């Protein structure tokens, strides 16, 4: 069986390096503030820029990008954003509801297919609840499934095309085992969002190529 703590210790250094660069530019903090501060006049553009940096708007028209951002802001304003954790049922419920809101805000693809909004939704929801939401990414998911197999962890089964609940369940099974290590390193750089560090560790493990070199697009 794999030692998950050893894996995290092997990759937490590069993840912290990304985190420090992110902190210097206030990248995550500006996006979180956009959801938590209704009086921020630039919140719409700030959130759009942050989401766009993760390529979640691929195939979206400019107007559809704005509609999706407005949907996320309206959801956060209505639901009430906070910095607490969430129970699993509440997390999944909020994810489903925000995905539904975003789905109504943007049209299908040119061939009439419903858009896969799992990445967009998880990122928007993280801005609402930055201490509670694992961010979905295909690289992170690949790493997560491999680690679960090696650690003999068994996430809840996916239902139909609903991948996020099983992703979040597996993510938290690992997070609970490595949180002390992540908390230790997060405290060293005064970064308040511990869940993002595991997001970055999984992204580093799952991305193609064998390198830990840091590039600007990771911030």
N, C-alpha and C positions, 0 to 999 in steps of 0.2 A: 504494500500500500504506500502511496506517495506521501511525503511529508509536506503538507500544504504550507506550513510555516517556513520551511526552508525555501520553498518556491517563492514565497512573498519576499523573503529577505534577499533573494537573488535579484529581484526586479524592482524592489522598492526604491533603490537609489536613483535609477533613471526616471521612475515615476515622480519622485520628489523633485528631481531637476526640472521636469516639465512643469510641475506645480509651482515651483519658485518663479520660473519665467512667466507663467500665467499670472501669478500674484503681482509681480512687478508691473505688469500692464493692466492690472485690475480687470482682467477679461471676464472671469466668472462672476466677480462681485458686481460688476455693472449689469450683467444679465439678471442676476438675482434681484438687484435693486429695482430693475425695471418692472418686475412682478410685484414686489413688496411695497413700492412707493407709488401710489396712484397719482401723486402730484408731480412726478417727474415728467417734464414736457417732452423729453427726448426718448421716452421709454419704448415707443413703437419702433423707432429706427435702431435703438440699442439692441432690442431683442431680435429684430430681423437680421441685423449684422451678425450677432452671436450664433443664431441658428444657421445662417447661411455659411458660416465658417466650417460647419460640420457637413455641408453638402446635402442637407435634408430637403432642399428645394429643387432638386434635379427634376427637370421636366415641368416645373411650375411656371406659368406666366407671371409677370410682375404683379398683376392685380391679385392673383391667387396667393402669392406669397404674403401680401399685405392682409388678405382675408384670413389666412391661417394665423398670422401673428395677432390680429385683432381677436380671433376666437380664443386664443390662449390667454390673452390679457383679460378678456371678459370672464373667462372661466376662473382665473385667479382672483379677480375682483369679487366675483359672486361667491366663490367657495371660501375665500379667506386663506391667504398664504401664511405659513408659519415655519419655524425652524425645529419643530419637534419631530420625533419619529412617528411612523404610522404602523398600525397593525396590518398584517398581510391582507386581510379581507378589505380593509379600507383602502390600501394601496391599489389593489386590483380594481376595486370599484371606481376609484378616481381615474385610473388609467382608462378603463372602458368608457367612462363618461366623457373624458377629454377627447379620446379618439373619435367618439361619435360626434362631438361638437366640431372637431377639425374636419371630419368627413363631410359634414353638411356645408362647411365653409368653402371647400375646394371641389371643383368638378372632377369627374373621372378623367382618365387619360384619353388621348385622341382616339383610341380604339374602343372606348367605352368601358374600360376596365377600372374597377375601384382601386384607388391608390393604396399602396402599402404605407401606412402612416405610423408604424410602430416606432421607428427611430425619432421622427418628429415629435410624436406624442410623449415619449419618455423624456426627451430633452426639455420640452416645454413644461412637463410636470416636475422635472427636477428643479427648475427655476422657482416653482411654487413651493416645493418642499425639499430643500437642498440637503437635508440630513436624513432623507427617507427613501429616495428614489434611485435605484440603479439605472444608469443610462444604457439603453440598448444600442449595440453596434455589432455588425456582422463579425468583425474580428474578435470582439469580446465574447460573443456567443460561441465561436469556434473554440477559443481557449477554455471557456467555461465547461463545455461538454467534455473536452478531453480531460480536464482536471477532475470532473465528477466521475468519469470512468475509472481513472487511476486511483481516486480516493474512495471508490465504491459508495458514492453518494447517489441518491435516487430522487430527483426532483419530481414534482407532480407532472402527470402526463398532460401534453398539450391537447386542447379540444379544438377540432377543426383547424382553422388557420390562426387560432389564438395562441401565439407563441410567447407573449410576454409573461403570463402568470408562471409558466414553468421556468422561464429564464430568471425571473425575480426570485422564485423559490430556491433554485440552485445557487444563485448569487448569494443569497443570505445564508445558506448553509455553509458556504465557504467563508463568508465575511465574519460570521460568529466565531470561527476558529482562528482567524488571523487579526481580528479587530485590535487586540492589545499592541501588536507590532505596528499596525497602521497608525493607531493613535499616538504611539511614541514618536514616530517620524513626523506626523502632522503637527504635533506640538512643537517640534524643533524648528519648524519653519512658520509657525503661527498661522497655519491654514485651517479654517474652521470646518471644512466640508470633508470629513474622512471618507465618505462613500466614493468621492471622486478619485481618491487615490487608488482604491481597488479597481475602479473603472479603467484607470490608466495602466495599471499593472496587467489587467486582462488584455487591453488593447495592444500593449507591447508584446505580450506572449503570442497573441493571435495574428498579428499583422504579417504579411508575406516578407520573406527575406530574413536573414540571420544577422541582425545588428541591433545594438542598443543606442546608436547615435541619435542625438536629439535634433529635430528639424523644426523650423518655425510653425509648420502646419499642425504640430501636436499641441500647441499651447492652449 
